[in-house]
Amino acid sequence: MKRILESIKIAFWWMVNVRQFRWLALFDATLFVATAGIDIYRCGSTQVLTGLLRIIVGGVNAIAFWDMEKEYRDRRALGLRHPEIYAWEFPSAIVGQASAVPLLIVPFRIEFGGDGVHDVLDISIIAVSGLLLACAAFVTIGAVLANSRAMNLTWGIFVALLPALGLLQFWYMTFFKPAHERPRVDVTSELREVGRYGDITHMQGAVTLHNIGAGEVDVLDAVYTITGHDVPPNHQISNDQIKESLKERKRVSWAEGGNCKGLLKVGRLIRPGGHLTPGQRLRTSFVFDAMNDAQDKMRLTVFLSVITRGSGELEEFEPCRPKGDPMGGEILCRQVVLPDESLIRDELGDEPVARVYFREPSAGLPVHFLETQFVATGRSEVKGGESQLQKVDPYRRNRGFTTSVEYRVDP
């Protein structure tokens, strides 16, 4: 083990010598600028901020390459065959490598945040990223320990660039934050009686969706249901019923004395894959009839599942029937592949998919209901947990809304 550590130490000292390190700085510059350009071209505004940061870091590393190349050539011109110059003697190299560290951590977060390394390409990307990260960390730590003049100049450069952070803040608040904050949609619903004719009550329902957030949202599904229910007189809910209905933390459920008599009407408010722009208000109204002696009250329930707008529109939804679904009982299952949000995620990611279920009544929820799951389906199916979407696609934010209103048929 001691020999291995000594060999690694010698290898790093050899690497941070300007003779070799200048080419690594050039490789960093090319890598960051090239991937930034590809992501901005493919994904648009969602990648402009991170792309701009990579271009800046790449530019600093290109300057570092030029500084080291010039110094190396000057010393060679003086007759020094192998001049001993280290990367931390150049302020541009210190700034470039220190700023590269957080960017080089990203591939590890993507790869090991999913279901691990898959193939030779993944191994190659992680290996190269690990080598670049180790060299960047070695140069940064070496600059601190050496306490060189270049380190003092580096702090001066950092202070001089502080005003530029105002531009980044403006871009963040204007473009980045609206595209990455959690969706905010106001959902209101109402039921009213139009008239009664014999044993039939004519009803009208209305649902309004209002995007009150700063960013555009994509709609995975928006469904409303009308259900009929009994209202038994003087019926008390038992403690067991209360515990059964409230034990599920991640699903809307309720307990009541009456039974659900059936589904009277179901419909969509927006097609799957549609969208709501900031400030957009969508109102949908509909009519239906209800038999007075078939139920005591009616309930209008709205289910809405949305995610922040990505680099492109959602493609066509396809039927799905995943294996081993623990819930079961789905009437309808549709899934859509979420668009890739960056080149590195495209190569290392797990093909995130959004699945939308319209399920039959269950013990926890005695009516039909909508449920959304986010899974990674690249090589093996991986489901997210508490924050499902962020585990399979960290660039997106999701939110589900459920609201209901009731109307008593027999006054």
ZIKAFEN-V379095 format. One record per backbone hydrogen bond with DSSP energy under -1.0 kcal/mol. NH is the residue of the N-H (numbers start at 1). CO is the residue of the C=O. If there is no record, write none. Layout:
# ZIKAFEN-V379095
NH;CO  NH;CO
This chain:
# ZIKAFEN-V379095
5;1  6;2  7;3  8;4  9;5  10;6  11;7  12;8  13;9  14;10  15;11  16;12  18;85  20;17  21;17  22;18  23;20  24;20  25;21  26;22  27;23  28;24  29;25  30;26  31;27  32;28  33;29  34;30  35;31  36;32  37;33  38;34  39;35  40;36  41;37  42;38  43;39  44;40  47;44  51;47  52;48  53;49  54;50  55;51  56;52  57;53  58;54  59;55  60;56  61;57  62;58  63;59  64;60  65;61  66;62  67;63  68;64  69;65  70;66  71;67  72;68  73;69  74;70  75;71  76;72  77;73  79;76  80;75  85;83  87;16  89;86  90;87  94;90  95;91  96;92  97;93  98;94  99;95  104;100  109;105  110;106  111;107  112;108  116;111  123;119  124;120  125;121  126;122  127;123  128;124  129;125  130;126  131;127  132;128  133;129  134;130  135;131  136;132  137;133  138;134  139;135  140;136  141;137  142;138  143;139  144;140  145;141  146;142  147;143  152;148  153;149  154;150  155;151  156;152  157;153  158;154  159;155  160;156  161;157  162;159  164;161  165;162  166;163  168;164  169;165  170;166  171;167  172;168  173;169  174;170  175;171  176;171  177;172  180;177  181;177  186;210  188;208  190;206  192;204  194;202  195;202  197;200  200;197  201;290  202;195  203;288  204;192  205;286  206;190  207;284  208;188  209;282  210;186  211;280  212;184  212;210  213;184  217;276  218;307  219;274  220;305  221;305  223;303  224;267  225;301  226;265  227;299  228;262  229;297  230;259  242;238  243;239  244;240  245;241  246;242  247;243  261;228  264;226  265;226  267;224  269;222  273;219  274;271  276;217  279;211  280;277  282;209  284;207  286;205  288;203  290;201  292;199  294;291  296;229  297;229  298;407  299;227  300;405  301;225  302;403  303;223  304;401  305;221  306;399  307;218  308;397  309;216  318;335  320;333  331;358  332;358  334;356  335;318  336;354  338;352  346;342  347;343  348;344  349;345  353;375  354;336  355;373  356;334  357;371  358;332  359;369  360;329  362;365  369;359  371;357  373;355  375;353  376;382  377;350  377;351  378;350  382;376  384;374  391;387  392;388  393;389  396;393  399;306  401;304  403;302  405;300  407;298  409;296  410;296
